[in-house]
């Protein structure tokens, strides 16, 4: 009785299964190609994960190294700035070298007295 009441539904279901099976058979080459692609991706997934891990490690190492380079660059820039400031304050130090205590320039020599001829001396006496 149950089968008789659902005979049309069962017939439609069997027809759908038959159509689906024929469609699978007709497209088996395409399905095989898709599955091969999926298998290839699964194999490449390991490669992709390894590449991503390697890239992450490279980025971490580059970050650590660049931090050191930045510190060295700042230190060098500070040294250059200090040298320029010292030159601005005392350029003779660069030209003549550092002095003894505070690297101050040597005091200026007294102006030389002019050499006078005997005629000049007689002219002054008059």
Phi and psi in degrees as GROMACS dihedral restraints (atoms count N, CA, C in turn):
[ dihedral_restraints ]
;  ai    aj    ak    al  type     phi  dphi    fc
    3     4     5     6     1   -61.4    20    10
    4     5     6     7     1   -41.8    20    10
    6     7     8     9     1   -67.5    20    10
    7     8     9    10     1   -40.5    20    10
    9    10    11    12     1   -65.3    20    10
   10    11    12    13     1   -37.9    20    10
   12    13    14    15     1   -71.0    20    10
   13    14    15    16     1   -28.6    20    10
   15    16    17    18     1  -110.5    20    10
   16    17    18    19     1    19.6    20    10
   18    19    20    21     1   -60.0    20    10
   19    20    21    22     1   -43.7    20    10
   21    22    23    24     1   -66.5    20    10
   22    23    24    25     1   -41.6    20    10
   24    25    26    27     1   -63.4    20    10
   25    26    27    28     1   -42.5    20    10
   27    28    29    30     1   -64.3    20    10
   28    29    30    31     1   -40.3    20    10
   30    31    32    33     1   -63.5    20    10
   31    32    33    34     1   -43.1    20    10
   33    34    35    36     1   -64.3    20    10
   34    35    36    37     1   -40.7    20    10
   36    37    38    39     1   -63.7    20    10
   37    38    39    40     1   -43.1    20    10
   39    40    41    42     1   -64.3    20    10
   40    41    42    43     1   -37.6    20    10
   42    43    44    45     1   -65.2    20    10
   43    44    45    46     1   -43.0    20    10
   45    46    47    48     1   -62.9    20    10
   46    47    48    49     1   -40.3    20    10
   48    49    50    51     1   -64.6    20    10
   49    50    51    52     1   -40.1    20    10
   51    52    53    54     1   -65.1    20    10
   52    53    54    55     1   -43.8    20    10
   54    55    56    57     1   -63.7    20    10
   55    56    57    58     1   -42.8    20    10
   57    58    59    60     1   -63.0    20    10
   58    59    60    61     1   -42.7    20    10
   60    61    62    63     1   -63.1    20    10
   61    62    63    64     1   -42.3    20    10
   63    64    65    66     1   -64.6    20    10
   64    65    66    67     1   -39.2    20    10
   66    67    68    69     1   -64.6    20    10
   67    68    69    70     1   -41.9    20    10
   69    70    71    72     1   -61.9    20    10
   70    71    72    73     1   -43.4    20    10
   72    73    74    75     1   -63.9    20    10
   73    74    75    76     1   -40.5    20    10
   75    76    77    78     1   -69.1    20    10
   76    77    78    79     1   -30.4    20    10
   78    79    80    81     1  -106.1    20    10
   79    80    81    82     1    18.3    20    10
   81    82    83    84     1   -61.7    20    10
   82    83    84    85     1   -37.3    20    10
   84    85    86    87     1   -64.3    20    10
   85    86    87    88     1   -42.9    20    10
   87    88    89    90     1   -65.9    20    10
   88    89    90    91     1   -40.3    20    10
   90    91    92    93     1   -64.7    20    10
   91    92    93    94     1   -42.5    20    10
   93    94    95    96     1   -60.4    20    10
   94    95    96    97     1   -40.8    20    10
   96    97    98    99     1   -64.6    20    10
   97    98    99   100     1   -42.8    20    10
   99   100   101   102     1   -63.7    20    10
  100   101   102   103     1   -43.8    20    10
  102   103   104   105     1   -65.0    20    10
  103   104   105   106     1   -37.6    20    10
  105   106   107   108     1   -63.7    20    10
  106   107   108   109     1   -40.1    20    10
  108   109   110   111     1   -63.2    20    10
  109   110   111   112     1   -40.8    20    10
  111   112   113   114     1   -64.8    20    10
  112   113   114   115     1   -42.5    20    10
  114   115   116   117     1   -61.4    20    10
  115   116   117   118     1   -40.4    20    10
  117   118   119   120     1   -63.2    20    10
  118   119   120   121     1   -40.5    20    10
  120   121   122   123     1   -65.3    20    10
  121   122   123   124     1   -37.1    20    10
  123   124   125   126     1   -65.5    20    10
  124   125   126   127     1   -39.1    20    10
  126   127   128   129     1   -67.9    20    10
  127   128   129   130     1   -40.2    20    10
  129   130   131   132     1   -72.5    20    10
  130   131   132   133     1   -22.0    20    10
  132   133   134   135     1   -60.0    20    10
  133   134   135   136     1   -41.2    20    10
  135   136   137   138     1   -62.3    20    10
  136   137   138   139     1   -40.8    20    10
  138   139   140   141     1   -65.4    20    10
  139   140   141   142     1   -40.7    20    10
  141   142   143   144     1   -64.9    20    10
  142   143   144   145     1   -40.0    20    10
  144   145   146   147     1   -65.0    20    10
  145   146   147   148     1   -41.6    20    10
  147   148   149   150     1   -63.9    20    10
  148   149   150   151     1   -41.3    20    10
  150   151   152   153     1   -65.6    20    10
  151   152   153   154     1   -40.8    20    10
  153   154   155   156     1   -64.5    20    10
  154   155   156   157     1   -40.7    20    10
  156   157   158   159     1   -64.3    20    10
  157   158   159   160     1   -43.9    20    10
  159   160   161   162     1   -62.0    20    10
  160   161   162   163     1   -42.6    20    10
  162   163   164   165     1   -63.4    20    10
  163   164   165   166     1   -41.2    20    10
  165   166   167   168     1   -63.0    20    10
  166   167   168   169     1   -43.1    20    10
  168   169   170   171     1   -63.5    20    10
  169   170   171   172     1   -41.4    20    10
  171   172   173   174     1   -61.4    20    10
  172   173   174   175     1   -43.6    20    10
  174   175   176   177     1   -63.7    20    10
  175   176   177   178     1   -41.1    20    10
  177   178   179   180     1   -63.5    20    10
  178   179   180   181     1   -44.9    20    10
  180   181   182   183     1   -64.1    20    10
  181   182   183   184     1   -41.9    20    10
  183   184   185   186     1   -63.3    20    10
  184   185   186   187     1   -38.6    20    10
  186   187   188   189     1   -63.3    20    10
  187   188   189   190     1   -43.4    20    10
  189   190   191   192     1   -65.6    20    10
  190   191   192   193     1   -44.0    20    10
  192   193   194   195     1   -68.1    20    10
  193   194   195   196     1   -40.9    20    10
  195   196   197   198     1   -66.7    20    10
  196   197   198   199     1   -31.6    20    10
  198   199   200   201     1   -62.4    20    10
  199   200   201   202     1   -43.0    20    10
  201   202   203   204     1   -63.7    20    10
  202   203   204   205     1   -41.4    20    10
  204   205   206   207     1   -65.3    20    10
  205   206   207   208     1   -37.9    20    10
  207   208   209   210     1   -64.7    20    10
  208   209   210   211     1   -42.9    20    10
  210   211   212   213     1   -61.7    20    10
  211   212   213   214     1   -46.6    20    10
  213   214   215   216     1   -61.9    20    10
  214   215   216   217     1   -40.3    20    10
  216   217   218   219     1   -62.9    20    10
  217   218   219   220     1   -41.9    20    10
  219   220   221   222     1   -65.3    20    10
  220   221   222   223     1   -40.5    20    10
  222   223   224   225     1   -62.5    20    10
  223   224   225   226     1   -44.5    20    10
  225   226   227   228     1   -63.1    20    10
  226   227   228   229     1   -43.2    20    10
  228   229   230   231     1   -62.5    20    10
  229   230   231   232     1   -38.9    20    10
  231   232   233   234     1   -64.7    20    10
  232   233   234   235     1   -40.7    20    10
  234   235   236   237     1   -62.7    20    10
  235   236   237   238     1   -43.7    20    10
  237   238   239   240     1   -64.1    20    10
  238   239   240   241     1   -42.8    20    10
  240   241   242   243     1   -61.9    20    10
  241   242   243   244     1   -42.4    20    10
  243   244   245   246     1   -62.4    20    10
  244   245   246   247     1   -42.6    20    10
  246   247   248   249     1   -63.9    20    10
  247   248   249   250     1   -42.2    20    10
  249   250   251   252     1   -64.9    20    10
  250   251   252   253     1   -42.2    20    10
  252   253   254   255     1   -63.2    20    10
  253   254   255   256     1   -41.1    20    10
  255   256   257   258     1   -62.8    20    10
  256   257   258   259     1   -40.9    20    10
  258   259   260   261     1   -64.4    20    10
  259   260   261   262     1   -41.5    20    10
  261   262   263   264     1   -61.8    20    10
  262   263   264   265     1   -40.5    20    10
  264   265   266   267     1   -75.3    20    10
  265   266   267   268     1   -34.3    20    10
  267   268   269   270     1  -148.8    20    10
  268   269   270   271     1    76.9    20    10
  270   271   272   273     1   -66.1    20    10
  271   272   273   274     1   -24.8    20    10
  273   274   275   276     1   -67.4    20    10
  274   275   276   277     1   -24.1    20    10
  276   277   278   279     1   -62.7    20    10
  277   278   279   280     1   -38.1    20    10
  279   280   281   282     1   -69.3    20    10
  280   281   282   283     1   -39.5    20    10
  282   283   284   285     1   -75.1    20    10
  283   284   285   286     1   -41.8    20    10
  285   286   287   288     1  -111.7    20    10
  286   287   288   289     1    -3.1    20    10
  288   289   290   291     1    92.1    20    10
  289   290   291   292     1   170.2    20    10
  291   292   293   294     1   -73.5    20    10
  292   293   294   295     1   145.0    20    10
  294   295   296   297     1   -80.5    20    10
  295   296   297   298     1  -165.4    20    10
  297   298   299   300     1   -79.9    20    10
  298   299   300   301     1   -64.4    20    10
  300   301   302   303     1   -86.9    20    10
  301   302   303   304     1   -68.7    20    10
  303   304   305   306     1  -113.9    20    10
  304   305   306   307     1    16.3    20    10
  306   307   308   309     1    58.9    20    10
  307   308   309   310     1    31.7    20    10
  309   310   311   312     1   -76.3    20    10
  310   311   312   313     1   150.0    20    10
  312   313   314   315     1   -66.5    20    10
  313   314   315   316     1   152.0    20    10
  315   316   317   318     1   -65.0    20    10
  316   317   318   319     1   147.4    20    10
  318   319   320   321     1   -64.6    20    10
  319   320   321   322     1   151.4    20    10
  321   322   323   324     1   -67.9    20    10
  322   323   324   325     1   142.7    20    10
  324   325   326   327     1   -72.0    20    10
  325   326   327   328     1   147.9    20    10
  327   328   329   330     1   -63.7    20    10
  328   329   330   331     1   150.6    20    10
  330   331   332   333     1   -64.7    20    10
  331   332   333   334     1   135.8    20    10
  333   334   335   336     1   -68.2    20    10
  334   335   336   337     1   143.9    20    10
  336   337   338   339     1   -79.4    20    10
  337   338   339   340     1   136.7    20    10
  339   340   341   342     1   -68.2    20    10
  340   341   342   343     1   144.3    20    10
  342   343   344   345     1   -81.3    20    10
  343   344   345   346     1   129.3    20    10
  345   346   347   348     1  -111.9    20    10
  346   347   348   349     1   144.4    20    10
  348   349   350   351     1   -84.2    20    10
  349   350   351   352     1   160.8    20    10
  351   352   353   354     1   -58.6    20    10
  352   353   354   355     1   -29.8    20    10
  354   355   356   357     1   -67.2    20    10
  355   356   357   358     1   -37.9    20    10
  357   358   359   360     1   -64.4    20    10
  358   359   360   361     1   -41.4    20    10
  360   361   362   363     1   -63.0    20    10
  361   362   363   364     1   -41.9    20    10
  363   364   365   366     1   -66.8    20    10
  364   365   366   367     1   -34.5    20    10
  366   367   368   369     1   -68.3    20    10
  367   368   369   370     1   -32.8    20    10
  369   370   371   372     1   -73.5    20    10
  370   371   372   373     1   -31.7    20    10
  372   373   374   375     1   -70.8    20    10
  373   374   375   376     1   -25.4    20    10
